[in-house]
Amino acid sequence: MPSASILHDAHVLLTGASSGIGAALARALADRGARLTLVARREARLRALADEMPGEHHVLPADLADLDAADRVASRAVEAGGPIDVLINNAGVQIVRPTAQTTAAEGEWLLRVDTLAPFRLMHAALGPMLDRGRGSIVNIASLAAIVPTAGMFHYSAAKAALAGGSEALASELRGTGVHVLTVYPGPVETEMAAAAVQQYARDPTGAMPVGTAAGLARRVVAAIERRRPRLYYPRAYGLANAFPGTTRFLVDRLTPALVGGG
Ligand SMILES: NC(=O)c1ccc[n+]([C@@H]2O[C@H](COP(=O)([O-])OP(=O)(O)OC[C@H]3O[C@@H](n4cnc5c(N)ncnc54)[C@H](OP(=O)(O)O)[C@@H]3O)[C@@H](O)[C@H]2O)c1
């Protein structure tokens, strides 16, 4: 029953809600009775989503590559919806390309969106959560944090930093009432994944398990409700964490060549 969920009437600040995993998360959370503040650059998509979902939700268009904008998102979310009960750092960008063909500026842009903006939002949300003795911080990292992948220099580094910080925070906050969930998705059918596949000579996901945004969203909602520390999706990728050396060996050998060389 939705009313039994700890998410019922919870204020959730969700980034990257305009597509893919974020849009699926928004729908799953609204079904649980959560009140959402939806963040991304494409405002029309956020408004359409907010209108379609049950309940009252706020839309905050912002470009999180601008870290001052990330700070403003945190304060405007509280003005609009009250204290943040759940922060979900989901917004992300990916560059899949030979590293020598990527500029430092492009890499730093990715690091701002995928790592530094989530850190800003964590800093803003954490103090009030500790004061209230409750709350959840959810970081959507990637399997790339455990298994760095050819053609994803900045993305692998950004997600490893996000996951490492998230796991350290989870340990630090044990017993405070504030819960931290680190999510390690493998391939999930979204616009981002479709664009990535195009950058390799053949589909690198080949025989690998591939998930759906709705399936991942259901698992994330359950992990928040059960206050789990980490989540691998599809489930089989828990093996990548158990056997990282073997997984890296296999991924090194099996990742196809990049279309642009490298
Ligand atoms: N799909 C996968 O296979 C996979 C695997 C592992 C991890 N992940 C992670 O899952 C998360 C969601 O990815 P997805 O697959 O759902 O990709 P997606 O469909 O491309 O969604 C990315 C979301 O991030 C938002 N975003 C991107 N840049 C932004 C910016 N500068 N400011 C504000 N919002 C921004 C986008 O909204 P706007 O464009 O409207 O700004 C969009 O809502 C990402 O963190 C990704 O790294 C995905």
The ligand as an SDF file (V2000), in Angstrom:
LIG
                    3D

 48 52  0  0  0  0  0  0  0  0999 V2000
   21.7310    3.9480  -18.9700 N   0  0  0  0  0  0  0  0  0  0  0  0
   22.7550    3.2760  -18.5010 C   0  0  0  0  0  0  0  0  0  0  0  0
   23.1480    2.2510  -19.0670 O   0  0  0  0  0  0  0  0  0  0  0  0
   23.4300    3.7290  -17.2200 C   0  0  0  0  0  0  0  0  0  0  0  0
   24.3390    2.8430  -16.6250 C   0  0  0  0  0  0  0  0  0  0  0  0
   24.9830    3.2370  -15.4610 C   0  0  0  0  0  0  0  0  0  0  0  0
   24.7150    4.4700  -14.9010 C   0  0  0  0  0  0  0  0  0  0  0  0
   23.8170    5.3210  -15.4980 N   0  0  0  0  0  0  0  0  0  0  0  0
   23.5960    6.6130  -14.8640 C   0  0  0  0  0  0  0  0  0  0  0  0
   22.2070    6.8080  -14.6630 O   0  0  0  0  0  0  0  0  0  0  0  0
   21.9310    8.2040  -14.6660 C   0  0  0  0  0  0  0  0  0  0  0  0
   20.7580    8.4830  -15.6000 C   0  0  0  0  0  0  0  0  0  0  0  0
   21.1650    8.1640  -16.9240 O   0  0  0  0  0  0  0  0  0  0  0  0
   20.1700    7.7160  -18.0770 P   0  0  0  0  0  0  0  0  0  0  0  0
   20.6960    6.4470  -18.6610 O   0  0  0  0  0  0  0  0  0  0  0  0
   18.7650    7.7790  -17.6200 O   0  0  0  0  0  0  0  0  0  0  0  0
   20.5040    8.8300  -19.1740 O   0  0  0  0  0  0  0  0  0  0  0  0
   19.6290    9.9580  -19.8680 P   0  0  0  0  0  0  0  0  0  0  0  0
   18.3440    9.3740  -20.3710 O   0  0  0  0  0  0  0  0  0  0  0  0
   20.5530   10.5950  -20.8330 O   0  0  0  0  0  0  0  0  0  0  0  0
   19.2790   10.9440  -18.6870 O   0  0  0  0  0  0  0  0  0  0  0  0
   20.2200   11.8340  -18.1460 C   0  0  0  0  0  0  0  0  0  0  0  0
   19.4900   12.8500  -17.3090 C   0  0  0  0  0  0  0  0  0  0  0  0
   20.4450   13.7840  -16.7650 O   0  0  0  0  0  0  0  0  0  0  0  0
   20.0230   15.0960  -17.0630 C   0  0  0  0  0  0  0  0  0  0  0  0
   21.1660   15.9860  -17.2490 N   0  0  0  0  0  0  0  0  0  0  0  0
   22.2230   15.8150  -18.0730 C   0  0  0  0  0  0  0  0  0  0  0  0
   23.0420   16.8840  -18.0300 N   0  0  0  0  0  0  0  0  0  0  0  0
   22.4730   17.7540  -17.1510 C   0  0  0  0  0  0  0  0  0  0  0  0
   22.8420   19.0420  -16.7040 C   0  0  0  0  0  0  0  0  0  0  0  0
   23.9430   19.6470  -17.1420 N   0  0  0  0  0  0  0  0  0  0  0  0
   22.0470   19.6550  -15.7960 N   0  0  0  0  0  0  0  0  0  0  0  0
   20.9210   19.0680  -15.3590 C   0  0  0  0  0  0  0  0  0  0  0  0
   20.5140   17.8280  -15.7410 N   0  0  0  0  0  0  0  0  0  0  0  0
   21.2940   17.1930  -16.6440 C   0  0  0  0  0  0  0  0  0  0  0  0
   19.2410   14.9720  -18.3680 C   0  0  0  0  0  0  0  0  0  0  0  0
   18.3100   16.0360  -18.4970 O   0  0  0  0  0  0  0  0  0  0  0  0
   18.4420   17.2840  -19.5040 P   0  0  0  0  0  0  0  0  0  0  0  0
   19.1250   16.8010  -20.7470 O   0  0  0  0  0  0  0  0  0  0  0  0
   17.0230   17.7060  -19.7010 O   0  0  0  0  0  0  0  0  0  0  0  0
   19.2430   18.2890  -18.7400 O   0  0  0  0  0  0  0  0  0  0  0  0
   18.4940   13.6650  -18.1330 C   0  0  0  0  0  0  0  0  0  0  0  0
   17.3220   13.9020  -17.3810 O   0  0  0  0  0  0  0  0  0  0  0  0
   23.2260    8.9130  -15.0660 C   0  0  0  0  0  0  0  0  0  0  0  0
   23.8950    9.3980  -13.9200 O   0  0  0  0  0  0  0  0  0  0  0  0
   24.0310    7.7910  -15.7080 C   0  0  0  0  0  0  0  0  0  0  0  0
   25.4100    8.0310  -15.6400 O   0  0  0  0  0  0  0  0  0  0  0  0
   23.1720    4.9800  -16.6440 C   0  0  0  0  0  0  0  0  0  0  0  0
  1  2  1  0
  2  3  2  0
  2  4  1  0
  4  5  1  0
  4 48  2  0
  5  6  2  0
  6  7  1  0
  7  8  2  0
  8  9  1  0
  8 48  1  0
  9 10  1  0
  9 46  1  0
 10 11  1  0
 11 12  1  0
 11 44  1  0
 12 13  1  0
 13 14  1  0
 14 15  2  0
 14 16  1  0
 14 17  1  0
 17 18  1  0
 18 19  2  0
 18 20  1  0
 18 21  1  0
 21 22  1  0
 22 23  1  0
 23 24  1  0
 23 42  1  0
 24 25  1  0
 25 26  1  0
 25 36  1  0
 26 27  1  0
 26 35  1  0
 27 28  2  0
 28 29  1  0
 29 30  1  0
 29 35  2  0
 30 31  1  0
 30 32  2  0
 32 33  1  0
 33 34  2  0
 34 35  1  0
 36 37  1  0
 36 42  1  0
 37 38  1  0
 38 39  2  0
 38 40  1  0
 38 41  1  0
 42 43  1  0
 44 45  1  0
 44 46  1  0
 46 47  1  0
M  CHG  2   8   1  16  -1
M  END
$$$$
